[in-house]
Amino acid sequence: MAVNLAEWLSFSNPNFSETSRNEFRANYIIYKNKEIESPEALDFADFGTIREGKTLREFDRFCQVSFRVGSRTFTSQAWNRLFRIQEPIVREYVYEFLSSVKFRDHTSELELADTLVFQLGGVRRSMTLREFTLALGLYTNLEMNNNLFAAFRENYVRNRPYDYKPFAYFVEISTNNHYDPRHPPSYTTIKTPIRRLAHRLLTLSITGRHHAKFLVDKAKGSKRKSMIYGAHLISRIAMYYGLMAPEFLMHLTVEFRMSQINVAKLVDLGICKYNTLGRGVFVANLVSDSEDEAEEAEGVEARQGEEGVRRRLNMSFTNRLTTMDNTLVDVNSNIFRTMREEQQRHGRASRCELHVRTPDFSTPPNVQTQSQDHFDIFDHPGAGEGTSHMDE
């Protein structure tokens, strides 16, 4: 197929009605002046280094949805696959698709013809919901042909649980004891870091807004000042039709703008932190303001203190530095006092100069520095590094 951009974007395909073609042209004038949001995706290679891959496996399990009937189980990997979509953005495909797409949002039948109708590559195309799902790569043909898939979809996709209360659920997973839809709380109030990460991936790597609005709410999506979200998903649809081949892309505007959310970015987002060895780890669970959970947290902290491990939950970074500094002062004072007592015990009159190096917090945590062994703790310098997993 020859690439004729002028013909594609003039929307003169006779397989559409004249009314539709005029509508497409008017939409195109609006969309071509919009800014396309640059999506972000989790850097799974970097994220997989946390706790030797254990955290990544925990996150994958969290994103799985299992449906059990008798002794048989169907497990959906759709969320894991959605978070892993990383495709380049092709500007012409984005404008052409969004200007022409019609979506029957009132239907959920998998095999209904013309559920999606649009122009892509200058050709009128249509998709069933099943074809759209396969094009995005959320499920495989084998999974959709599974005898349990229809029941899974009926129970988990098409219908909400009868007792589903989103506001109550958010209160349950966050530190807030209420939910005000006029002032939605920040993701930082979500207690567990895995849920916090899933929330950020939904907002950063998919659309930046509610995913369903991307195709359904065309009126809101056509506002001149709004941005275009989810453009990389259109590339998956183009790939389904073979339009991402080099002979097409060489004539188009391809933007490789899928940025990676690495561990350093997760630290900035408050989802991860660096331990004393400069390795990324999940932050501790947050504590809600409820009295029951506060008392439970105090009990956990007391037990950890008895075991020689004291963790301070929900402490700001500044307070952590202050606590560390105070601890170092106490350690230095105890060491100095112990050495003076030892000198007096042996009748030494000479003064002992004790040089204690204060940690340099300006050094990035991922930079390995050669520490001096002032007190003969290790057999050789650096012998104790890289072996402790206490903070994991």
VMD Tcl script that draws the C-alpha trace (Angstrom):
set ca {
  {0.00 0.00 0.00}
  {1.35 3.41 -0.96}
  {1.54 6.06 1.73}
  {-0.44 9.14 0.69}
  {-0.71 11.34 3.77}
  {-2.57 14.11 1.94}
  {-5.28 11.67 0.91}
  {-5.42 9.99 4.31}
  {-5.85 13.23 6.25}
  {-8.25 14.80 3.76}
  {-10.72 12.06 4.73}
  {-12.07 11.56 1.22}
  {-12.66 7.80 1.52}
  {-15.95 7.07 -0.29}
  {-16.71 4.20 2.13}
  {-17.81 6.87 4.62}
  {-20.81 9.12 4.09}
  {-20.32 12.74 3.14}
  {-21.64 13.79 6.54}
  {-19.09 11.59 8.29}
  {-16.23 12.84 6.13}
  {-17.07 16.45 6.96}
  {-17.20 15.57 10.64}
  {-13.79 13.89 10.40}
  {-12.27 16.96 8.77}
  {-13.64 19.25 11.47}
  {-12.29 16.93 14.18}
  {-8.90 16.80 12.49}
  {-8.56 20.61 12.61}
  {-9.04 20.41 16.38}
  {-6.82 17.38 17.06}
  {-3.83 18.46 14.96}
  {-3.39 21.50 17.22}
  {-3.45 19.48 20.42}
  {-0.40 18.42 22.37}
  {0.11 14.66 22.65}
  {0.84 13.55 26.19}
  {4.08 11.62 26.51}
  {3.20 8.38 28.33}
  {5.41 6.72 30.92}
  {5.94 3.05 31.57}
  {7.58 1.21 34.44}
  {11.19 0.27 33.78}
  {10.68 -3.39 34.62}
  {14.38 -4.21 34.19}
  {15.37 -1.65 36.82}
  {12.37 -2.42 39.03}
  {13.29 -6.11 38.89}
  {16.54 -5.38 40.75}
  {14.64 -4.59 43.96}
  {15.07 -7.50 46.39}
  {16.47 -9.67 43.59}
  {13.16 -9.57 41.70}
  {10.93 -10.50 44.65}
  {9.15 -7.13 44.62}
  {8.42 -7.42 40.89}
  {6.93 -10.88 41.40}
  {4.79 -9.54 44.26}
  {3.55 -6.71 42.04}
  {2.74 -9.14 39.20}
  {0.73 -11.30 41.61}
  {-1.10 -8.22 42.89}
  {-2.15 -7.33 39.32}
  {-3.47 -10.82 38.59}
  {-7.21 -11.46 38.82}
  {-8.25 -15.07 39.44}
  {-11.69 -16.55 38.91}
  {-12.43 -20.01 40.31}
  {-15.23 -22.38 39.44}
  {-15.05 -25.71 41.25}
  {-11.53 -27.06 40.85}
  {-10.73 -24.90 37.81}
  {-9.20 -21.41 37.87}
  {-8.89 -18.72 35.22}
  {-6.22 -16.10 35.89}
  {-6.28 -12.81 34.02}
  {-2.97 -11.09 33.20}
  {-4.64 -8.12 31.52}
  {-3.37 -5.49 33.99}
  {0.21 -6.75 33.81}
  {0.09 -6.66 30.01}
  {-1.50 -3.23 29.92}
  {1.24 -1.78 32.13}
  {3.86 -3.28 29.79}
  {2.60 -1.67 26.57}
  {5.49 0.41 25.26}
  {5.00 1.55 21.69}
  {6.24 4.59 19.75}
  {3.77 7.33 18.95}
  {2.91 7.88 15.27}
  {1.42 11.33 15.03}
  {-0.49 10.83 11.77}
  {-2.14 7.63 13.04}
  {-3.19 9.41 16.23}
  {-4.88 12.27 14.35}
  {-6.49 9.98 11.78}
  {-7.86 7.51 14.33}
  {-9.20 10.04 16.83}
  {-10.78 12.19 14.14}
  {-12.78 9.28 12.74}
  {-13.41 6.73 15.49}
  {-16.96 5.75 16.44}
  {-17.33 3.47 19.47}
  {-20.51 1.70 20.54}
  {-19.99 2.14 24.25}
  {-23.47 0.84 25.07}
  {-22.60 -2.71 24.03}
  {-20.34 -5.28 25.67}
  {-20.88 -8.14 23.23}
  {-17.55 -9.56 22.08}
  {-18.57 -10.56 18.56}
  {-20.81 -7.64 17.57}
  {-19.64 -6.25 14.21}
  {-18.72 -2.56 13.88}
  {-18.33 -2.02 17.62}
  {-15.45 0.28 16.61}
  {-15.45 1.98 13.21}
  {-12.58 4.26 12.16}
  {-10.18 5.20 9.42}
  {-6.52 4.19 9.69}
  {-3.98 4.21 6.92}
  {-6.57 5.78 4.63}
  {-8.82 2.69 4.90}
  {-12.20 2.30 6.57}
  {-11.80 -0.32 9.28}
  {-14.07 -1.90 11.88}
  {-13.48 -4.07 14.91}
  {-15.44 -6.26 17.23}
  {-14.71 -5.90 20.93}
  {-12.89 -9.22 20.77}
  {-10.61 -7.96 17.98}
  {-9.97 -4.72 19.87}
  {-8.97 -6.68 22.99}
  {-6.64 -8.92 20.97}
  {-5.11 -5.92 19.19}
  {-4.15 -4.32 22.52}
  {-2.69 -7.64 23.65}
  {-4.70 -7.81 26.87}
  {-5.71 -11.44 26.25}
  {-4.64 -14.17 23.86}
  {-6.91 -16.21 21.60}
  {-6.25 -19.22 23.80}
  {-7.38 -17.36 26.91}
  {-10.50 -15.93 25.27}
  {-11.44 -19.42 24.05}
  {-11.15 -20.80 27.58}
  {-14.47 -22.16 28.88}
  {-14.13 -20.00 32.01}
  {-13.46 -16.73 30.16}
  {-17.14 -15.91 29.53}
  {-18.02 -16.45 33.21}
  {-14.96 -14.48 34.33}
  {-15.87 -11.58 32.07}
  {-19.49 -11.61 33.22}
  {-18.53 -11.51 36.89}
  {-15.43 -9.28 36.84}
  {-15.66 -7.09 33.73}
  {-19.29 -6.48 32.83}
  {-20.80 -6.35 36.32}
  {-19.68 -4.82 39.57}
  {-20.14 -6.75 42.80}
  {-23.52 -6.01 44.33}
  {-21.87 -4.52 47.43}
  {-19.26 -2.49 45.52}
  {-18.73 0.90 47.18}
  {-15.73 2.75 45.71}
  {-15.65 5.50 48.34}
  {-15.70 3.00 51.20}
  {-13.00 0.94 49.47}
  {-10.70 3.95 49.14}
  {-11.14 4.77 52.83}
  {-10.18 1.16 53.57}
  {-6.91 1.29 51.61}
  {-5.90 4.87 52.48}
  {-4.94 6.78 55.60}
  {-8.01 9.00 55.32}
  {-11.08 8.21 57.39}
  {-13.43 9.79 54.82}
  {-13.67 10.47 51.07}
  {-14.73 13.81 49.63}
  {-15.33 13.57 45.85}
  {-15.02 17.36 45.60}
  {-11.43 17.12 46.85}
  {-10.05 13.71 45.83}
  {-7.11 12.68 48.03}
  {-3.61 12.20 46.69}
  {-2.21 8.78 45.85}
  {0.30 9.39 48.64}
  {-2.44 8.58 51.17}
  {-2.66 4.97 49.92}
  {-1.20 2.75 52.63}
  {0.63 -0.02 50.74}
  {3.36 0.87 48.21}
  {2.17 -1.81 45.76}
  {-1.27 -0.20 45.50}
  {0.42 3.21 45.27}
  {2.52 1.95 42.35}
  {-0.51 0.49 40.56}
  {-2.32 3.84 40.93}
  {0.60 5.78 39.45}
  {0.91 3.38 36.52}
  {-2.77 3.85 35.76}
  {-2.37 7.62 35.66}
  {1.14 7.87 34.15}
  {1.55 4.98 31.74}
  {-1.95 4.72 30.27}
  {-3.88 7.93 29.73}
  {-3.27 10.41 32.52}
  {-7.04 10.38 33.01}
  {-9.81 7.82 33.24}
  {-9.08 5.15 30.60}
  {-12.67 4.74 29.41}
  {-12.95 8.46 28.63}
  {-10.22 8.04 26.02}
  {-12.63 6.43 23.53}
  {-16.09 7.03 24.96}
  {-16.41 10.70 25.87}
  {-15.69 12.33 22.51}
  {-17.27 15.65 23.48}
  {-14.94 16.16 26.42}
  {-11.98 14.82 24.44}
  {-12.46 17.49 21.76}
  {-11.89 20.45 24.03}
  {-9.20 22.58 22.50}
  {-7.12 22.98 25.65}
  {-7.12 19.31 26.64}
  {-4.28 16.95 25.74}
  {-4.33 13.69 23.81}
  {-3.77 10.70 26.09}
  {-3.12 7.04 25.32}
  {-1.58 7.68 21.91}
  {0.68 4.64 22.22}
  {-2.41 2.40 22.37}
  {-3.31 3.54 18.85}
  {0.06 2.19 17.72}
  {-1.04 -1.25 18.95}
  {-4.13 -1.00 16.74}
  {-1.98 0.08 13.80}
  {0.30 -2.90 14.45}
  {-2.72 -5.22 14.32}
  {-3.25 -4.09 10.72}
  {0.44 -4.26 9.79}
  {0.81 -0.47 9.62}
  {3.89 -0.33 11.88}
  {6.11 -1.91 9.23}
  {9.23 0.10 8.24}
  {7.87 0.84 4.75}
  {5.04 2.80 6.40}
  {6.92 4.40 9.27}
  {9.63 5.87 7.01}
  {7.01 8.28 5.64}
  {5.41 9.15 8.99}
  {6.25 11.19 12.09}
  {7.41 8.63 14.65}
  {8.13 9.87 18.16}
  {9.86 7.50 20.57}
  {8.74 9.32 23.67}
  {7.80 6.46 25.98}
  {9.81 7.47 29.05}
  {10.79 4.96 31.71}
  {9.79 5.09 35.37}
  {12.94 3.79 37.04}
  {13.72 3.28 40.71}
  {15.00 6.85 41.07}
  {11.63 8.16 39.81}
  {9.81 5.82 42.21}
  {11.88 7.34 45.03}
  {10.74 10.81 43.94}
  {7.14 9.56 43.93}
  {7.49 8.29 47.50}
  {6.93 4.67 46.48}
  {10.51 3.46 46.98}
  {13.49 4.57 49.03}
  {17.20 3.80 49.12}
  {18.54 1.62 51.90}
  {21.96 2.02 53.51}
  {23.58 0.06 50.67}
  {22.13 2.36 48.02}
  {19.62 -0.22 46.85}
  {16.00 0.54 46.08}
  {13.37 -0.90 48.42}
  {9.67 -0.31 48.95}
  {8.81 2.26 51.61}
  {6.99 1.09 54.72}
  {3.20 0.94 54.80}
  {1.56 4.16 55.93}
  {-0.50 4.33 59.09}
  {-4.03 5.74 59.07}
  {-5.34 8.22 61.59}
  {-7.73 5.71 63.14}
  {-7.05 4.86 66.77}
  {-7.13 1.09 66.22}
  {-4.46 1.16 63.54}
  {-2.36 3.70 65.42}
  {-2.37 1.45 68.48}
  {-1.47 -1.54 66.32}
  {1.44 0.39 64.79}
  {2.68 1.34 68.25}
  {2.54 -2.33 69.24}
  {4.53 -3.34 66.17}
  {7.09 -0.62 66.86}
  {7.43 -1.74 70.48}
  {7.97 -5.38 69.43}
  {10.58 -4.30 66.90}
  {12.33 -2.29 69.61}
  {12.50 -5.37 71.84}
  {13.97 -7.34 68.94}
  {16.64 -4.69 68.36}
  {15.06 -3.37 65.14}
  {13.20 -0.10 65.43}
  {11.39 1.26 62.38}
  {9.67 4.62 62.40}
  {6.53 4.48 60.23}
  {5.34 7.42 58.17}
  {8.31 9.62 59.10}
  {9.29 12.48 56.81}
  {12.73 12.50 55.17}
  {13.83 15.51 57.21}
  {12.84 13.79 60.46}
  {14.71 10.68 59.36}
  {17.90 12.71 58.83}
  {17.47 14.38 62.21}
  {17.00 11.02 63.91}
  {20.05 9.58 62.14}
  {22.15 12.59 63.16}
  {21.08 12.27 66.80}
  {21.84 8.56 66.70}
  {25.33 9.22 65.32}
  {26.00 11.75 68.08}
  {24.97 9.19 70.71}
  {27.17 6.53 69.10}
  {30.17 8.85 68.94}
  {29.71 9.88 72.59}
  {29.44 6.27 73.73}
  {32.56 5.29 71.78}
  {34.54 8.22 73.19}
  {33.41 7.50 76.74}
  {34.25 3.80 76.37}
  {37.78 4.56 75.08}
  {38.46 7.02 77.92}
  {37.38 4.44 80.48}
  {39.63 1.89 78.79}
  {42.59 4.31 78.89}
  {42.03 5.07 82.57}
  {41.81 1.37 83.35}
  {45.24 0.77 81.84}
  {46.74 3.93 83.38}
  {47.44 5.62 80.09}
  {48.14 9.33 80.50}
  {48.40 10.24 76.86}
  {45.47 11.73 75.12}
  {43.76 9.74 72.47}
  {42.58 11.52 69.39}
  {39.51 9.88 68.01}
  {38.68 10.59 64.41}
  {35.13 9.65 63.47}
  {33.98 10.30 59.93}
  {30.52 11.84 59.70}
  {28.46 10.43 56.82}
  {28.16 12.78 53.84}
  {24.44 12.90 53.03}
  {25.13 14.93 49.89}
  {26.55 11.84 48.21}
  {23.93 10.13 46.03}
  {22.86 6.82 47.56}
  {23.78 4.86 44.44}
  {27.40 6.04 44.56}
  {29.59 3.47 46.32}
  {32.29 5.06 48.50}
  {35.27 3.36 50.07}
  {34.80 3.60 53.85}
  {37.64 3.38 56.36}
  {37.61 0.66 58.99}
  {38.56 2.70 62.08}
  {37.55 0.08 64.62}
  {38.67 -3.18 62.89}
  {35.06 -4.29 62.39}
  {35.87 -6.11 59.17}
  {38.86 -8.20 58.15}
  {39.48 -5.89 55.23}
  {37.89 -2.62 53.97}
  {34.46 -3.15 52.37}
  {34.17 -6.76 53.52}
  {30.77 -6.10 55.05}
  {29.22 -4.38 52.05}
  {26.59 -5.93 49.81}
  {25.65 -8.76 52.18}
  {22.98 -7.26 54.42}
  {19.31 -7.48 53.54}
  {17.91 -6.17 56.80}
  {16.25 -3.16 55.15}
  {14.63 -5.26 52.52}
}
mol new
graphics top color blue
foreach p $ca { graphics top sphere $p radius 0.5 }
foreach p [lrange $ca 0 end-1] q [lrange $ca 1 end] { graphics top cylinder $p $q radius 0.2 }
display resetview
